[in-house]
Amino acid sequence: MTDQPSARDHVHAWMEKYQAAWASNQPGDIRDLFTEDARYERRPGDPEPWLGRVGIVDGWLAARDEPADWTFTWKLLGADADTAFVQGVTTYSAGRPSYDNLWVIRFDGEGRAAAFTEWFMERA
């Protein structure tokens, strides 16, 4: 019996690729992060999630941040089987609010996200 790769095996490389896609806003960079049928929720139970690679790219680009407008730091809170839990801080420039983030990422065996849910709240 072979062991399936776990979220812990994928999360660091995926987070690097996510930040690169966030900075580039290139459709191919975004698309490569997700499975064909992935679900991206901007909050738990999102009534309008971005669905599939095409939907995720379209949603991402419609809501995109420009590369020089933000910085992001993160740490892995934990992982369970195919799911990683990431805590982050997004700091925006030009007096815009900063945000605390919690991301739940479920990976396939190849290191792509099959499901992504984020919580973000303005820092006090």
C-alpha angles and dihedrals in degrees: 000000000000123000116242115232111261131221088257088061092055109031102083096050091042092052091051090051091046092054091046090052090046089054097043102037086204113154092224093053091050094044093051091061095063142055118247092259099035124149121218116193120189088200134007111286090012106192090210107036120174105252128204127351094291093050092046093050091047093048093044093051093046090054098032128148120219114246098244093048100075150031125203133199125182146174133198110248094186148307134229119191105303097353129088127194115210129186117202145170121217114198117192126200131230095049095298117146122270122227140214111221137200117189128189111197124186112198133204119222092271097058098259122128114252091179132016126184124178135191118194130178132179114257116243 
